[in-house]
Amino acid sequence: QVQLVESGGGLVQPGGSLRLSCAASGNIDNIITMGWYRQAPGKQRELVARITSSGATNYADSVKGRFTISRDNAKNTGYLQMNSLKSEDTAVYYCNVQRKIIFTTYNYWGRGTQVTVSS
């Protein structure tokens, strides 16, 4: 099992910044990707950003140029730097990791952290 704990959410004004952290523990070998998803009220959960074990990244179009995903393997922690925040970024943000064992990929989720962008 993999345990994920997110932190760093909160209330910020439009145009502000936040940095989310995701600390992983447990069986953290064979992790192939780490990602951030978000879910706003009444909407489906959507991918925000993802980084692979080789460092390749991809972003949702809505956050490109504003958000940056990174990971510190030594600390078993992933980050999401969010700049120029907009009200539409308001959501619960979830950390996700994918772990591959032979031919099976397992998904693990954190409990989420609330991000509210409002004046």
N, C-alpha and C positions, 0 to 999 in steps of 0.2 A: 504493500500500500504506500501511497504518497500523500502526505499532508501538506496543504497549501494554506498560508495565512496572508491575506492581503492587509495593507495598511496605507495610510496617506490620503484617504478621501476626506471630504469636508465641503464647506461652503466657500465659494470664491466668487468674486465679481466678474462680469464679462470682461474679457481681455486679460484676465489673470492666469496664473500658472499653478499647477499641482504636480507632484511626483508620487505615483503609486509604486508600492513595493510588494513583491510576492516572495515570501520565504518558503522554500521547499524543504521537507524533511521526510525521513523514512527510506523507502527503497527508490533512491533517486538515480540509480544507474539506468542506462539505456533510454534516457529521455531524449526524444528526437525533436520535439518542438515545445516552445513555451509561448503562450498567447494571452491576450487580453480580449475579453468580450464585454459587451454591455447590454443592458436591458432597461429600456425606459418604460414607464407605466403604459400598459395597453399595447405594447409593441413586442415583437419577437426579439430574442437574444441575437445579437449580431457580432461578427468578428470586427475588432478594432485594429489589432496589429498582432503579428506573429513573427517569431524568430526561430530559426532552426539551429541545430547543434553546430552547424558549420558557419552560422552567423548571417545567413540570408534572411532578409526581412520582407514582409509585405504588409500593406496598410489598406484600410478602407479609404475609398476616395474622399470621403468627408473629413478625414483627419490628416491627409497627406500634407506635409509641410508644416504641420502644427504639432504633431505627436511624434515621439521617438521612443522606440522600444529597445531595450538593451538587457544584457544579462551578465552577472558576475559569477562565473562558475566556481570560483574559490569560496564564495559565500553562499552558493546555492540559492541565489536571489535574482529575481528578474525585476525590471523597472519599466514604468511607462511615464515618460516626461510629457506633460500636457501643457502646451503654451497657447496663448491667444484663445482661451476658452470661450465658448459660446453657450447660450442658453440651451441650445439643442444638444449639447454634450451632457446635459443632466441625465443621469442614469445610475443604476447599480453596476459597478464594474467587477467582473469576475476574472480571476486568474485561471488558466487552464494549462495543463501539461499533457503531452502525449508520450507514452512509454511503450516501446516496441520490444516484445519478447518473442523471438523467433518470427512467426508469421502473424502474430496478433498484436494489434495496437490497442492500448488501454488509455482511456481518458480520465483525468482527475480534475476536480474543480474545487476552488476555494468557496468560501461562504459569501464573498462579495463585500465591496466597500462602496458606500454612497458618495457620489459626486453631485453636488448641486451648484449650478452656475446661475447666479441671480444677483441683481442689484438691490 
